């Protein structure tokens, strides 16, 4: 922190003063000046040792912030604890300046020590780096020298070989072969034998010397200095005629004899006499130094191989570059290589042009002008030193904080004596208040204060829990509002007596009504009291919830009564066997059912065994043994027992077992039921049943009210109703509805008067087919003449009327399904309305429409569609109640009319039964299976209409509501549906206009990473700027857009716009990683979805990795053709894929693991209940774990509280979004929200009326997140 940071800081005000205001001001100024000076000098001295500009700037910022925080804390302590003026007569507190000065001196000492340690470590570390660089340069230089020496020695060996073979003249062919073998053996590019004049004697013409080499040969042959050298001479890099750069050497050959050569020899060489000549071996090789490249890597240093040519530096090798002679790097005068070439210093420090330094070391090579230089970036080499500097700064800060804490501690200790007495009194008062509050709020008894006028006073927590009342509603209600109406007058009288002083204490049990409508029983004790200060009389009442106790008492009493009544009504015998003592009790009824008196059977277990039939005794004993072995806990056995008169009676014995703490049986209690008469009746019934079952006439037995008791097989064959379906139902299930009321009145008059009726009647089969019967009904009466059974026998006379019925059928029914047509339906509805009005009953019209039936027709053909319609009609008829009418209006529309039912729940059950029936697969011809669902609209009469046309129209409106809800559901008609239909039409028209007028906007909600609190991206959310209704949320129009297909043109605008906006932000420096765009199932199923995504990315210039497509779990479950292909192509395009609202569907985990997804978005319905519901918390934890197991990330939607965020962080959820960070905002607010970067945390809030800062905590630290006042989602 500079001096300007300190001067003028608010710390220059209000320190403790003992004397006058002037003296206090002087002390404050002196202390602040000394403290600020000491801080500035020590901190700036330490920061001066840091060379890295980025680290320096970062530490300087935190240094200043730390100073501001400390001085602000001091100022806060002064203003909070010390008055501005000294009170008269108050004991003064002296400010001891030596304490802060000592603290400052300790901070300065720590800072100086840190500086000395830094400098010593810097010197040692630099020395070590130079040693390493110098050793590296020498090692690599030595390697190059060894490589050159090996080439020289190879050439000298060839020269010596030539000299050794010179005892006699060599022929040209022999010399050529020798040179060729030498080149192959030693790896030369070219090798030749020349004389002192440079004429080629043998070998490769590629090695023929040029002018420079001739000068070297002349020098070696003694023509320059008169003496021929005997050593091999290196030839520096030079370029040959083939364009390649070579490196070479020349070795002398002494006393070489060559064959005589005449003048004009084709080789061009002069004539020779065959005497010994001075010759030279010239070898050339490519300057390939592969080992240099291997040695140049492996650490963070950089190695150069260089040479000086005519005062100019050339770079031969740099790290792993190829050999480029003459390709010099642009080395300035301050470069390490230039400094070494100029000065020869082996250890070099030089700048690199970017503000940081370079440390280098060099070593010379045996080739003139060649050297190796190894260098390293100073920041890299001294990285550990930078960390040491930061650590030193932290030490100074810690020391300063410790000193400050010590000073504050000493100062507070001085203040302690002054305020100790006041603090003690305050604590005593607070303790008394706390005890009262704890007692009042935590006592499990409800307490309420009633003021004069019947107003609520203070209430405790238990009172709110018992009554269920909202504390905010106390001002608008009175205590009497909570009392049950039947007891309200008595309670009012009691309260009046307490307020008048007539009674001081009253107790009673009363019923209270909770806001949810439930009743709670409380024991109330009310006491009259008077306020000591105001004198106002109040009533204090205590309430104890005794509801559970009362209910338990009532339940116990009712249970005891039921047991007593059951035992008396059942007429069963009871036995109770004590297995510990062996005693057993037989009730009088137990003995009486066998014909014995109470004293004729002893209460011993042997008495029971003696009466058992020998054949049944073992079975009874086996069950008892199983109980003793712990294999059974109940006893149920049927056996025979001998009665007193000698007959065997059939007994059913049942018992339960009571076990002890160790699990051993200690008691058995059971009953005996006499089954003898039942057994005899069963035998008689079996005989009657044989006749009943084998007759060819249908037989139906009912009770006097027409409830079916039994039917025979012929009944099932004729009617189609099985015995299980018919028994227990009314005979109305057979009612065809063809006979009018007068017919049935006459039929029942005849039965009641004469006891029987016979005639022709039309009934309906189980399948819905109406057929004629010849029916005979007889009445069975009891001894008192009351009817107890009615027996109906009938035969089917339908074949006699088939022709007539067929003609009538064709006129009034649908040809394809055989169901009634529209005309018949309207008549049936009219008839049902008339019956409902006459009998004060009702009914319902149910409108059915198959979901996505058009897809079946379009994809499989109309023949399959017709077959499916017939199957649907048959299935609907299977669940058709007796008397109901099912009609087909055409296409995939069916209508059912149910009459005689007014209960909407019963109608809903029937509709739901039909819906579930149609959810089952249909198996068509050829084994093809189809799945369809149905939407059902219901209008109930007479409430929803009294005309057939109105009822059908209203049922159609309810059907539309069911379709709008997604299909496969049931909806009842309401008056709002008519208005809703009009509103839907207006919305659809408005959407078409909005697409053309550009009324849509995109809002964006940040996606925040939980690890660092940074905004990683945004989700694009559509809004409709309606010209009348203003900004509309997607929930008000997207469903209609999807239903009408308008979601496709809307999506064609959303995707390119989101891509364009993100790219615009990126170009403006707002570094967001991605934008997430939702795809509806309809959009995702488009065959050109991949091309559309690619076109949007290309038009915006946005990288594919920056786009994330969110697909609902339901869309993935619809495994349409090409789903996997589209997902794979989108993934290959490079976009990211996420499953939206995960957890709300029924996706298969096996299938999910095969999808190329990158993210699971946890539905906000689970996140909302995360802190309150264990189930939701476990679901979220499971989803996060599932994402991790799949190798993908998880994002939680709808985060609104810090507690939710903490739980998600603990679960390892990587990303979050929600109102806790920001509402969705317009595109213009995103840069304002994020500032210069995408950090949503650790930033001071910026003033904005539209984007207020919301404090949050992410990753354990304070953070700032942005919200938006817009209410749109």
Secondary structure, 3 states (H helix, E strand, C coil): CCHHHHCCCHHHCCCCCCCCHHHHHHHHHHHHHHHHHHHHHHHHHHHCCCCCHHHHHHHHHHHHHHHHHHHHHHHHHHHHHCCCCCCCCCCCCCCCHHHHHHHHHHHHHHHHHHHHHHHHHHHHHHHHHHHHHHHHHHHHHHHHHHHHHHHHHHHHHHHHHHHHCCCCCECHHHHHHHHHHHHHHHCCCEEEEEECCCCEEEECHHHCCCHHHHHHHHHHHCCCCCCCCCCCEEEEEEECCCCCEEEEEEEEEEEEEECCECCCCCCCCCCECCCEEEEEEEEEEECCCHHHHHHHCCCCCEEEEEEEECCEEEEEEECCCCCCCCCCCCCCCCCHHHHHHHHCCCEEEEECCCCCEEEEEEEECCCCCEEEEEEEEHHHHCHHHHHHHHHHHHHHHHHHHHHHHHHHHHHHHHHHHHHHHHHHHHHHHHHHHHHHHHHHHHCCCEEEEEECCCEEEEECHHHHHHHCCCHHHHHHCEHHHHECHHHHHHHHHHHHHHHHCCCCEEEEEEEEECCCCCEEEEEEEEEEEECCCCCCEEEEEEEEECHHHHHHHHHHHHHHHHHHHHHHHHCCEEEEEECCCCCEEECHHHHHCCCCCCCCCCCCHHHHHHHECHHHHHHHHHHHHHHHCCCCCEEEEEEEEECCCCCEEEEEEEEEEEECCCCCEEEEEEEEEECHHHHHHHHHHHHHHHHHHHCCCEEEEECCCCEEEEECHHHHHHHCCCHHHHCCCEHHHHECCCCCHHHHHHHHHHHHHHCEEEEEEEEECCCCCEEEEEEEEEEEECCCCCEEEEEEEEEECHHHHHHHHHHHHHHHECCCCCCECHHHHHHHHHHHHHHHHHHCCCEEEEEEEECCHHHHHHHHCHHHHHHHHHHHHHHHHHCCCCCCEEEEEECCEEEEEEECCCCHHHHHHHHHHHHHHHHCCEECHHHCEECCCEEEEEEEECCCCCCHHHHHHHHHHHHHHHHHCCCCCEEECCCHHHHHHHHHHHHHHHHHHHHHHCCEEEEEEEEEECCCCEEEEEEEEEEEEECCCEEECHHHCHHHHHHHCCHHHHHHHHHHHHHHHHHHHHHCCCCCCEEEEEECHHHHCCCCHHHHHHHHHHHHCCCHHHEEEEEEHHHHHCCCCCHHHHHHHHHHHCCEEEEEEECCCCCCHHHHCCCCCCEEEECHHHHHCCCCCHHHHHHHHHHHHHHHHCCCEEEECCCCCHHHHHHHHHHCCCEECCCCCCCCEEHHHHHHHHCCCCECCCCCCCCCCCCCEEEEEECCEEEEEECCCCCCC
